[in-house]
């Protein structure tokens, strides 16, 4: 059953907003995949490496995307969705740097 509150949202969102939301949603599995790949690459040589910070960041990415989806469902504030996208990009960048730091420290 379709949520009647979301009717017409696609007509209200500019292409830029739709693209931003798409990037936001895509960022979560990308960050998780990067973590898994890099972990697999250094698993043997990085015994004792602490992956808790990147895992916390991936959880934060997921929470941001969930909040953006909730905002879209209620369509309360396009500005808030933009804020969430900016926050998501910052967290994704930080997560990438954390993962890269672990990889660099292992070698």
C-alpha positions, 0 to 999 in steps of 0.5 A: 500500500502506498503512503498517501503522504508521499504522493507528489514528492517526486514532483517536488524534488529537483534532480539535484535533491533526488541525486543527493538522496541517491548518493546518501543511500548508496554511501552506507553499503559502499562504506561497509564494502570498503571496510570489509575489503580492507579488513580482508586484505589486512586480516592476517597482518593486522591482528589486534587492529581496532576496527571499532571506530569505522564500524561506529561510523558505518552505524552513524551513516545508516542512522543518517540515511534512515533519518533522511528516509523518514524526512522524505516519508513525512516530507517535512523539510527539504532543508533538513534532507540537505543537511543530512546529505552534507552530514552523511558526506562528512561521516563517509569521508571520515570513515574512509580516512579511519579505514585508510589509517588502519590499513596504513598502520598495518603495513 
